[in-house]
């Protein structure tokens, strides 16, 4: 095969099902994934008001096991992973030695000496390679389990009721960022109360051969309460409204967690050294003395939609850059997340706009998130 030929796209276990539902498919990080099934606005609003069903099987699962699994992850990642209780999960990051963010991750502690690291699809190989390299000298094994799991998410206010009808697992006792093994619709699953939508919801890790059975059971269980299949397009607008960062947009190797306003994930007080510690300590003190650009929300006064890379302007000068932008179905107007100079970052700052193809469109600066669900 010559190097000019496109590489084959990977397909999830639900591929044929998506096509039978009429999904518009797209190449996402080398996977052929559903972008939308019908209207992305309707899919978005279903998750906000009822429930949505997502195939997230492109995410990268990496299992870390062994007597020194906790010590390895404390060394390799910026968080205190040893302090995560069995059955709990932690949002964290993996950084380069210079403090740049390689990826943001969720780490589940499945047992005393067993963890599952879930990486973004686009970074799964990079994270796997970094963990494997960083594991040298530790009594721990790093295993690529991307092909061992399919991942189905059910998100939205109706999701607990839908899932309860299919499992005996104690969902009421399952806290946010916790996971427990159980059976859903007769299928063994890791049931996690996590998500990327700003709503209550669950992520179900199952064997690929069980994915179709589980998807169909969830679809039937949700029929009466408005559950709809959802593509990656509405997943992006949902996370945008919830102010959640997306790797490659708000997070990159050019930024440290402190630049992204997520310095809280870095735990200097944990035992032992960790990759990037020195650079991150310097970034932390820089952020305190002379804050760099700050991540803010922008709400349009007009109808034009800002896109990643568009300049943010004030008084004729460029003061920042849009990292994500889209029409917000919940707010009914275009929104954006942007890095702006600290002097212009306070909510309500006057005179801020976005340069949309040469036209300076007025935008209101707001604190993130744009949307917070009512508990």
C-alpha positions in Angstrom: 0.0 0.0 0.0 1.5 3.3 -1.0 1.7 6.1 1.6 -0.6 8.3 -0.5 -3.6 6.0 0.0 -5.9 6.9 2.8 -5.7 4.6 5.8 -8.8 2.4 6.5 -11.3 4.0 8.9 -12.0 2.0 12.0 -15.6 1.0 12.7 -17.4 0.5 16.0 -19.4 -2.6 16.8 -22.6 -0.5 16.2 -21.6 0.6 12.7 -24.3 -1.3 10.8 -26.9 -0.1 13.3 -26.0 3.6 12.8 -26.3 3.1 9.0 -29.7 1.4 9.4 -30.8 4.5 11.4 -29.8 6.8 8.5 -26.9 8.4 10.4 -24.7 10.9 8.6 -21.2 9.4 9.2 -17.9 11.3 9.5 -14.2 10.6 10.0 -13.4 11.3 13.6 -9.8 10.6 14.7 -9.6 7.7 12.3 -13.0 6.2 13.2 -16.2 6.3 11.1 -18.6 7.8 13.6 -22.2 9.1 13.5 -22.3 12.9 13.2 -26.1 13.1 13.4 -29.1 10.9 12.7 -31.6 13.7 12.0 -31.5 17.3 13.3 -28.6 18.0 15.6 -30.7 20.7 17.3 -33.4 18.1 18.1 -30.8 15.7 19.4 -29.2 18.4 21.6 -32.6 19.4 23.1 -33.5 15.8 23.7 -30.5 15.4 25.9 -31.3 18.6 27.8 -34.9 17.7 28.4 -35.3 13.9 28.0 -32.4 11.6 27.0 -29.9 10.8 24.3 -28.0 7.6 23.3 -24.4 7.9 22.1 -21.9 5.5 20.7 -18.5 6.5 22.2 -16.6 3.3 21.3 -13.9 5.4 19.7 -12.6 6.4 23.1 -9.3 4.9 24.1 -9.3 2.4 27.0 -6.0 1.6 28.5 -5.8 -0.8 31.5 -3.0 -0.5 34.1 -2.5 -3.4 36.5 0.0 -4.7 39.0 1.4 -4.0 42.5 2.7 -0.6 41.4 -0.2 0.5 39.2 -1.1 3.4 41.5 2.6 4.5 41.8 3.0 4.4 38.1 -0.1 6.5 37.4 0.9 9.0 40.2 4.3 9.3 38.3 2.8 9.5 34.8 -0.2 11.7 35.4 -0.6 15.1 37.2 -3.3 13.9 39.6 -3.2 11.9 42.8 -4.5 8.7 41.4 -3.4 6.6 44.4 -6.0 8.4 46.5 -8.9 7.4 44.2 -11.1 4.8 46.0 -12.0 1.5 44.4 -15.2 2.1 42.4 -14.5 5.8 41.9 -13.2 7.9 38.9 -11.0 11.0 38.6 -10.7 13.6 35.9 -7.0 14.3 35.3 -4.4 15.0 32.6 -1.1 13.6 31.2 1.5 16.3 30.5 4.9 16.5 28.8 8.0 17.2 30.7 7.6 20.9 29.7 4.1 20.9 31.2 2.2 20.9 27.9 -1.0 18.9 28.0 -0.8 15.6 26.0 -4.5 14.7 26.9 -7.2 15.0 29.5 -8.3 11.7 30.8 -10.8 9.9 33.1 -9.2 7.3 35.3 -11.4 4.6 36.9 -10.1 2.5 39.8 -11.6 -0.9 39.1 -9.8 -2.8 41.9 -6.9 -2.3 44.4 -4.3 -2.9 41.7 -6.3 -2.3 38.5 -7.2 1.0 36.8 -8.8 1.9 33.5 -7.5 5.1 31.8 -9.9 6.5 29.2 -8.2 8.8 26.6 -9.6 10.8 23.8 -9.7 8.9 20.5 -7.3 11.4 18.8 -4.7 10.9 21.5 -5.2 7.3 22.5 -2.0 6.1 20.8 0.0 9.0 22.2 -1.2 8.3 25.7 -0.6 4.6 25.4 3.0 5.2 24.2 3.6 7.7 27.0 2.3 5.4 29.7 4.2 2.4 28.3 7.5 4.5 28.3 6.8 5.9 31.8 6.1 2.4 33.2 9.8 1.4 32.9 11.0 0.6 36.3 7.5 0.1 37.8 6.0 -3.3 38.7 3.0 -2.6 36.6 1.6 -3.5 33.1 0.1 -1.1 30.6 -2.4 -2.8 28.2 -4.1 -1.5 25.1 -7.7 -2.4 25.6 -9.3 -0.3 22.9 -10.6 -3.3 21.1 -11.8 -4.9 24.3 -14.6 -2.4 24.9 -17.6 -0.8 23.2 -18.8 2.3 25.0 -22.4 3.4 25.1 -23.6 6.6 26.9 -27.1 7.4 27.9 -27.4 11.1 29.0 -30.1 13.4 30.1 -32.7 13.8 32.9 -34.6 10.6 31.9 -31.4 8.5 31.8 -31.6 7.2 35.4 -35.2 5.9 34.9 -34.3 4.3 31.6 -31.3 2.5 33.0 -33.1 1.4 36.2 -35.6 -0.5 34.1 -32.7 -2.6 32.7 -30.5 -3.3 35.8 -30.6 -4.3 39.4 -27.4 -2.3 40.1 -27.8 0.4 42.8 -27.9 3.5 40.6 -29.2 5.7 43.4 -26.1 4.9 45.4 -23.9 5.6 42.3 -22.4 9.0 42.7 -21.1 11.3 40.0 -17.6 10.1 38.9 -18.2 6.6 40.3 -18.4 3.3 38.5 -19.6 -0.2 39.4 -19.7 -3.5 37.7 -23.3 -4.7 37.0 -25.5 -6.3 34.4 -27.6 -4.1 32.1 -30.2 -5.9 29.9 -28.4 -9.2 30.6 -25.1 -7.7 29.5 -22.1 -7.5 31.9 -21.0 -3.8 32.0 -19.0 -1.3 33.9 -21.7 1.3 34.8 -20.1 4.8 35.3 -21.9 8.0 36.2 -19.9 10.2 34.0 -20.5 12.2 30.8 -19.6 15.1 28.6 -23.0 16.8 28.3 -23.6 18.8 31.5 -26.5 16.4 32.3 -26.9 13.5 34.6 -26.1 10.3 32.7 -24.2 7.1 32.5 -21.4 5.6 30.4 -21.6 1.8 29.9 -18.4 -0.1 29.0 -19.2 -3.5 27.5 -17.7 -6.1 25.3 -18.1 -5.2 21.6 -20.1 -8.3 20.9 -22.7 -7.1 23.4 -23.0 -3.6 22.0 -25.9 -4.1 19.6 -28.0 -6.0 22.2 -27.4 -3.2 24.8 -28.2 -0.3 22.3 -31.4 -2.0 21.3 -32.5 -2.6 24.9 -31.8 1.0 25.9 -33.7 2.2 22.7 -36.7 0.1 23.7 -36.6 1.2 27.4 -36.4 4.8 26.4 -39.2 4.8 23.7 -41.9 6.1 26.0 -39.8 9.0 27.5 -38.3 10.5 24.3 -34.8 8.9 24.1 -33.2 9.5 20.7 -29.9 8.4 19.2 -27.4 11.2 19.2 -24.3 11.9 17.1 -21.0 13.6 17.8 -22.3 17.0 16.5 -24.7 17.5 19.4 -22.1 16.1 21.8 -19.9 19.0 20.9 -22.7 21.7 21.4 -23.7 20.0 24.7 -20.1 20.1 26.1 -19.7 23.6 24.8 -22.7 24.9 26.7 -21.5 23.0 29.8 -18.1 24.8 29.5 -16.2 21.5 29.2 -12.8 21.6 27.3 -12.2 19.7 24.1 -8.6 18.5 23.4 -7.2 20.2 20.3 -9.3 23.3 21.0 -9.1 24.4 24.7 -6.3 22.0 25.5 -3.1 21.5 23.5 0.6 20.7 24.1 1.3 24.5 23.8 -0.7 25.0 27.1 -0.3 23.8 30.6 -3.3 23.0 32.9 -2.7 26.4 34.5 -3.1 28.2 31.2 -6.4 26.4 30.7 -7.7 27.4 34.1 -7.5 23.8 35.2 -4.6 24.0 37.6 -6.7 22.3 40.2 -6.0 18.9 38.5 -2.3 19.2 39.3 -1.5 17.7 42.7 1.9 18.9 43.9 1.4 17.5 47.4 1.2 13.8 46.2 4.1 11.4 47.0 7.0 11.2 44.7 8.0 13.0 41.5 5.8 13.1 38.4 6.4 14.0 34.8 6.2 17.7 34.3 6.4 18.6 37.9 9.1 21.3 37.7 7.7 23.0 34.6 4.2 22.9 36.2 5.4 24.5 39.4 6.8 27.4 37.3 3.6 27.6 35.4 1.6 27.8 38.6 3.6 30.7 40.0 3.5 32.5 36.6 -0.3 32.1 36.6 -0.5 33.6 40.1 1.8 36.6 39.5 0.9 37.5 35.9 -2.2 35.5 34.7 -1.9 34.6 31.0 -5.0 34.6 28.9 -8.1 33.4 30.6 -10.7 31.0 29.3 -14.1 32.8 29.1 -17.5 32.4 27.5 -18.7 34.7 24.8 -22.4 35.1 23.8 -23.2 36.8 20.5 -25.4 39.8 20.3 -26.0 39.0 16.6 -26.5 35.8 14.6 -23.1 35.1 13.1 -21.4 32.0 14.5 -17.7 32.3 15.6 -15.4 29.4 14.8 -12.1 28.1 16.3 -9.2 30.4 15.4 -11.2 33.6 15.0 -9.6 36.6 16.7 -11.2 38.2 19.8 -10.9 42.0 19.6 -11.3 45.1 21.8 -10.5 48.7 20.9 -9.2 47.7 17.5 -6.6 45.3 19.0 -6.5 41.5 19.1 -7.0 40.4 22.7 -7.6 36.7 22.3 -8.7 33.8 20.2 -11.8 31.6 19.9 -11.2 27.9 20.6 -14.7 26.6 20.1 -17.9 28.2 18.7 -21.4 27.0 17.7 -25.0 28.0 17.7 -26.4 27.2 21.2 -29.7 25.4 21.0 -30.4 26.1 24.7 -29.6 29.8 24.6 -30.9 30.4 21.1 -27.8 32.3 20.0 -24.2 31.7 18.9 -21.7 31.1 21.7 -18.0 30.6 21.9 -15.2 29.6 24.3 -12.1 31.8 23.9 -8.8 32.6 25.5 -8.6 36.3 26.2 -6.1 38.7 27.9 -6.8 38.8 31.6 -7.6 42.5 31.4 -10.7 41.7 29.3 -11.8 38.5 31.0 -14.1 39.8 33.7 -17.8 38.9 33.0 -19.6 42.0 31.6 -16.4 43.5 30.1 -17.6 46.1 27.5 -16.4 46.5 23.9 -15.4 42.9 23.2 -16.1 41.4 19.8 -15.1 38.6 17.5 -13.5 39.3 14.1 -15.7 37.2 11.8 -14.1 37.4 8.4 -13.2 41.1 8.8 -16.4 42.2 10.5 -16.2 42.9 14.3 -19.3 41.3 15.8 -20.2 42.4 19.4 -20.0 39.6 22.0 -20.8 39.6 25.7 -18.2 38.1 28.1 -19.6 35.6 30.6 -18.3 33.2 33.1 -18.3 29.5 32.1 -20.4 27.4 31.9 -23.1 28.8 29.8 -25.5 26.2 31.1 -25.8 24.4 34.4 -28.5 21.8 35.1 -30.9 22.3 37.9 -30.2 19.6 40.6 
